Amino acid sequence: MRISLGFGIAVVAASAGIASAQDYKPPPMKDGLWETHSVQSTAGKSFNGMTIKMCQTKELTQSSEALSAQLRKTNQCTSTIVQQSGNMVVEESRCAKGPNAGEVTRLVYSHVGDTASHIEMHSHRAGAEDVTVMDMKYLGSCPSGMKPGDVIMPDGKVMSGR
């Protein structure tokens, strides 16, 4: 079973932090198994949270960042850091083209070294707000047989990221 490219990219890009804006670079994430818990709400209605585990490497993060930069360029997206203090950064982005055209996204990112991070993403379009909150933490080495990009879903199934 293969994980969708979009889902894998979203998880890796989020876990990589906000490497898109100006010169801010979050600390590199440790290679190994990461747990991500996410909760989404749309128009004030929350959806059940989801927890996954992903085998992460610096190379996978770099590849995701490169793809994300290409998509931002194609969709004419701009990002600006509007606040930075210690381990917390707030970024705003806008895209002129693509599926997020006209949307304003505000991302609040904080990290604890290279072993944990918290992201809140608020997307505004046509008076509606979508919110995604993600908490990520390093668990240790990837289990035997797991490859970079592989994801353990909430039901325990392993989905190939490649």
Order of alpha helices (4+ residues) and beta strands (2+ residues): alpha-beta-beta-beta-alpha-beta-beta-beta-beta-beta-beta-beta
